[in-house]
Amino acid sequence: MAVEQSRRDFLGMAFGGVAAVGGILSLGAMKKTWDPLPSVQVLGSLLLTYHL
């Protein structure tokens, strides 16, 4: 019975760890899509200096 419980605990921790790593990686990928493209940043800085 104790072996079953420790095995269940290990599987729970392993799946939890994989889910945590997957969540962090997916959030990092989503954050990367929120960053503007370098061409857009350059265009924005050119328009800003032109109007000032």
N, C-alpha and C positions, 0 to 999 in steps of 0.2 A: 504494500500500500504506500509506503514512504517513497519507493522508487517511482511510482506513478505520479505522486505529487511533485517530486523534484523535476521529473521530466516535463510535466505540465508547466511548472514555473519557468523552466528553461525555455520552452517553446513560446510562452507568453513574453518573456523578456527579449527573445530573439526577434519575434514579430514586431514588438514595440520598437526595438532599435532600428529595424529596417524601415518601419513606418516613419520614425523620426527623421532618419537620414533622407528618405524620399521626400518628406515634407519640406525640409530645409533646401534641398536641391531644387524642388519645384518653385519655392518662393524666390530663390536666387535667379531662376530663369525668368520668372514674371517680372522681377525688379529690373532685369536687363532690358526687357522690352519697353519699360517705362522711360528709359534714358533716351533723350533725343539723338538722332543721327548726327555725326560730326558735320555733315554738309548743312544741316539745319542750324546748328550752332554757329557756324561761320556766317551763314546768311543773316542770322539774327544780329550778330555783332557788327556786320557791315551796315545793316539798316540802322542800327543804334548809333553808330559813329557818323553816319550820313545825316541823320536828323539832328544831331547835337552840333 
